[in-house]
Each structure stands twice: as structure tokens, then as C-alpha cells.
Amino acid sequence: MQKEAQLILMAEDGNMVELTVCQGFNFVPDSNSNDKFLTDWENQDTVVIFSQYGFERIFTPWSDTYSSVTIPEDICRNVKKKDGWEMAFCALGNDAGRDLNYFGLYNRYLGILRVFYFNTDASGNGTEHSFEINMGTSKPRMKYPFYNALAYSIPTVHSSVNNAVDLCGTGILQTFKCWSTPYTAMSSTALSRGWTAFDIDMSGYVPEGNDYFSSNEIISMACRTVTNQSVSLAGSLSADISGKYSSATPAASSTGGVSSTLSSLGNMLADVQNSALAQIDNALTGSPLNKAFYYAGTVCNIASFAYDWIMGDDGLNEANIDSMPGKIELNLTGKIDLKGYIQSFSGNQISPLSLKSSVFRTTNPDTHIGEGVWSLADDPVIYVADDHFIGSTRRINLTVGADHTYSTSEGSGNEMRLVTFMDPESIKLNINTDLFPDISDVEVVSYYGVYPDMEKGHTGIYRNLMQLEQPATVDLVDRASVKEGSVFRTTNSGNKMAYHQLAKETLISPSVDGEASSCSMVQQEGSDYSYYGCLLTDGTGNKRGFIVDPQVFFPVSEDGKTIYDAEIPDFVVCVFVTFKSAGRSFQFARRYLPDVRLISGNALKTSKAAIDQYVEKCKKRQPVNFLNNGTGAAVVHPNGAAQMEKAQIILNHIIND
């Protein structure tokens, strides 16, 4: 209870001062122990921490007396034992280091380690913050609990990974590292005094006999704060350019000599400006300022060459090709309006924490942390036909050029596409049946696609991590037996690739693409190849949309007259898993990188037959496979028929063509 008292002080000289005294309060720990908190945390209203003020007793994040305004209610109160939460570690009240105010709860059903931290001082913490987690040391050991924590999950078939891969680009080989943004109930992301909470994904399934914690690994976490500031970085140029030309050679007459030459030169430069500007704008990247000066320099170079050529200058050579008799004077007026954004790291008062894996066992001998929940047993497989391709509804001829190039009169109009499809039987699940002994109703939904707005090759570093190779290109011709300059004719049955005349609009799956009006051509960022399909976004303006089961176009140059051998794009496989256990339903979702394999036309018929059988099982809700860890639990794919519809359409055309 808080009380107030009003006092009136009178000095000897008669002056009076009125004071209102408010009762302050501070918890005085009856004990520096958190023993009750370790075993019955969900029913504790307070807990002891050690800070710059010594030992303090503060409210817990879920306290009914004090509500944490920085953490959403559904996060800070979701800590019940009945829901699978168990104490993982607790550094609260540890006087070995100031402000080590961390504790963690692990949910054995979700595979999430939820870390809570109490910040006692918010000064100088920047405008945004996140927590950097090093999930184990850099020793080349198996870290199955964290295999689902990276941008792309790692199937359990990869018992080890390439530890020479620097995922962070820092020169430090920290393969298993991630950044976690804390939960916040407020619009500001600045670090404030009070509780904060963040999650570490430890849901990767751990095969029997691979105990991560027996290796005495170390998990460390540290808060990183960032300050955002507006600065002048980039912008556009607005200017008027004018000038005059002074000739060094006198004119012979008004109708000949230099006067006539300059008239021709003016016409030539007008043509140069009209034709060159679009090419330069297309060819250059970067700021408009660079383009403007590049264009100005190009015109001057062309003007110099044109004048010397018209005048028959014998001194025309590489040494003076940029020189010109006379001079061009240019006046540039205008303004440059620049604006931009910059980020800088800021200091904070939050102490980093390192935990030996043995700490978890010491804190709670019965913890399930480190066992994981689920993963794929093997890499998903995507097939690319290496002797069949799809094109427009007319026959085409291509002149074989240098390596991987072909000349054509209308490259983009030929609409040359790869034949690609996923092997649905390659999706094999592992689920921790020790945690879910009565597992039932296991369902999987899987599909593949691309992120066109992410830079070409963005999956490469993760493929290197798993040593997951894939072919770089699919060659249109057998270059060992074809000479440069020869003609590839789609009517020639002796070609390496069989040609199928199919309009892109005829290869649409209603369940995946919707109507043809929903589909469009989308170019891969940083590349010359495109996709046709329905671009899925989150509806909030998120640029990084996703195209499911795309039609992959051969690369075509900007002028539309050069075609390249087909490149294998950055395919991604999305997997959704649901099942029931102990009367509850569980849902999980992760992304994986596929094993991309070339497949011959002879094998397409076998694959088509297998897909047809798979689709029939899906329609009847029969098991398409079983859990891979030997439990015999059936797995069904309720949406498998819809997901494989486009593959069936394409393979039907190819096989029956």
C-alpha cells in the first residue's frame, strides 16, 4: 500500500514550505535464492536478480501484480508446465557477473528455447535491438537441435556439414549462428527497462545416439543494438546542358569544307543520341549521376571519331581517338538532391551470456532440451529433364554461337522453358516419437518454387554448407559434336533436346496458379532468366514473393536476339507438417533446399507412373509413406493431387507428343 503525508515546515523567520511526502517501496529479498522459481516458476510473482544495485526482488514477466508492457501477453503468460514448458537454465541472482539477468524455458513439444532477460538500464541502447546467438562452438560436431534454426533447414541425412563455410560473411567460421528479434508489445523497437523475450529454434530432430549435450558445447547470446540515422547518400541529377563547338579548321565556303562537315556531323550526332541513350540506360546500373556523365562522355567520344573519319584525318589511331580539332565547351546548371539512410551499431549495458550444455542438465536433469522435434530424413528431389524442353507454338531455328549461346531473330518470343517437377516421394519425415508416443493423423504438404526478388545464387552458400551439388546448366545441344555456326532446328530429330510446342498459358494448374489472368512473367533478380506463374505475396507489400511450381524460361539477352543454355535456378522446397498426440494438434513448417537431378526422357515415363500412383493415394487419403524412424506411423498428403497437377499436365504432353 502506498501512503502520502503532507507536511508544513515553518522557519524561524516566518517563512513556510509545504511538502508532500510519498512513501516509496523496494523489495528486500528474504533470501537470495531462486529455488522455488526453478521448480514452480509459473506460480511465482517475484524473482531475485543481481544488478548494479546489488540483490533485488522484481516481478516476474507473468506477474498478476505487475504486467510487463514490453512483452505481448500471449508470450509472457505462455509458460505453463501443462503446455510442455520446462525450466532450461537460470542465471538470475548470480553475483558472478552484473546484470546476467537471463533465464530460459524450453517447450519440449515445439522445440523452442524461450529466453527472458531483465534490462535494468536502458540508456544509450540505440533505436533497434536483436540478440545474436552462437549455437555451439565451431567444432565440427553434429548440431541436430539447431538444424532447423537456419534460413534453410538441414535434413538429418547430413550428419555433418562443411565447417569451412562462412555463413555470416565475417571471416569467422560460425556456421550455426542466428539473430533473434525480441517480442514486443509496443511500436518502438528501442530497448527499454524491463523484461524482454526471444526464441531460439532447437526443433531439429536428433537421431538416436547423437546427443548434442554430451559434447559439452557452448551456447552464447549477446544483445546487439543499432542506431538508424538519415544521411545524404544517393539521389538524382536535374540539369540543363548547353554549349558551343569551335573549329580549329577554317571553312572553305558556305556550302563545303567544315561547314558542310559540321552539318553532317550534327545529323550523325542526333542519330547517335537517339539510338545510344536507351542502350546506355539499359546497360548501366547505379545512380543516375553516373549514367549522365557516362552518356556525355560517350557522345563526345563518338563525335570525335566521326569528325576525324569525315575529314579523313590520317592521324586517327588509338592514341588520339578521343581528341578533336577544336573544342567543345559545355555549361551545366542544375541541382543534385541527395538523401539516404545509414545504420550504426551502438553500445548497451546488457551482459552477454555463455552456457555450457551441461548447465541445462544441472538445472533440470529431466529436461528434453536437445532432443529436437522433427525434420526431413533426406533431401527433397527436384528433377530437370536434360533432353526435353518446351517452347512456343511454332518451330524455331537457332544458330549455335559461342559456349552456351544461340542467335535467333526473336529470342523472347520463342518462350523456351525447362521441364521441371518435384519427386513427392522424396519428402520423408522424422518426428520424435519418444515425445509423441501416441502420434496419429500425420499429414504433410510440400511444394517447390522460387523467390524471384532475391538475388540469383542466394541459396549457394547453404548448398555449400550441406555439400549439396546441382548442375549449373542444361545444354541445348551436345557441344562435343556440334560446331559453332551450325543451326539447331526443332524439326531435326537428331538434336540432343526434343522440342515440344506448348503455350505457357496451357500449362496452368488451377489449384496452384488460379486463372491465367493471375499469372505473369517475372524476372529473376540479377539474371537474364524469367519465370511464368502466379506470384504469391503476404499482401502487405512484401517484395519477396514466391512462385509455386514455376515455368522456368531460358535466359535471353536484353536485345532479345541471344538465347543461353538453361540455368538451374534457386529452387526452394516448403514443407508443412501436422499431426496429433495426446489429444492435441501440432503444426510445423520449414524450408529446405532440394537435391536437383537431371532426368532423361526415357525415365520420364517411369516418374510419371509413380506420380500418378502417388496422386491416387492422395485422393483416397491413403499413406504415401511412413515416418522414417521406424515407428510405422502413416503419412498422408491431402493436397498431393493438387500440388502434382501441373507436373502431370506437362508430363502428359511430353510423353504423348
Secondary structure, 3 states (H helix, E strand, C coil): CCCEEEEEEECCCCCEEEEEEECCCCCCCCCCCCHHHHHHHHHCCEEEEEECCEEEEEECCCCCCCCCCCCCHHHHCCCCHHHCEEEEEECCCCCCCCCCCEEEEEECCCCEEEEEEEECCCCCCCCEEEEEEEECCCCCCCCHHHCCCCCCECCCCCCCCCCCCCCCCCCCCCCCEEEECCECCCCCCCCCCEEEEEEEECCECCCCCCCHHHHCCEEEEEEEEEEEEEEEEEEEEEEEEEEEEECCCCCCCCCCHHHHHHHHHHHHHHHHHHHHHHHHHHHCCCCHHHHHHHHHHHHHHHHHHHHHHHHCCCCCCCCCCCCCCCEEEEEEEEEEEEEEEEEEEECCCCCCEEEEHHHHHHHCCCCCCCCCCEEECCCCEEEEEEEEEEECCCCCEEEECCCCEEECCCCHHHCCEEEEEEEHHHCCEEECCCCCCCCEEEEEEEEEEECCCCCCCCCHHHHHHCCCCCCCEECCCCCCCCCCCCEEECCCCCCCCEEEECCHHHCCCCCCCCCHHHCEEEECCCCCCEEEECEECCCCCCCCCEEECCEEECCECCCCCEEECEECCCCEEEEEEEEEECCEEEEEEEEECCEEEEECHHHHHHHHHHHHHHHHHHHCCCCCEECCCCCCCEEECCCHHHHCHHHHHHHHHHHHC
